Amino acid sequence: MKRTAVLVLVVMAALIPSAASAAGELISISTTAAPVIDGRAADPAWKSAPVLVTHDRVADVDIELRSLHTGSEIFILARYPDPDESRAHKLWHWDQAKGMYVQGPEREDALVIKW
């Protein structure tokens, strides 16, 4: 018999229309071995995990989440469209006109999950 655990994710307000009324439910499927963590999500174990799709209103993209768990670890797979790799966050740039440093518009790729 396959056992499942239910994790309730409190998704950031930017991801859902009403932070007060909505929380997505991510079902975490039990697995005997940890999935391969390689950034490609090719491990067949992920196919058994149901998909939770949420929308990030700030980036205007859908995010697909899946979860697996062993007796002691939880694994979450997140997929979202990303045209480029972004590692910089709020870099400081010299503004000649102001004669001071100002924060730039750069934002790194990030995913925050709270529960």
Secondary structure, 3 states (H helix, E strand, C coil): CCCEEEEEEECCHHHCCCCCCCCEEEEEEECCCCCCCCCCCCCHHHHHCCCEEEEECCCCEEEEEEEEECCCCEEEEEECCCCCCCCCCCCEEEECCCCEEEECCCCCCCCCCEC
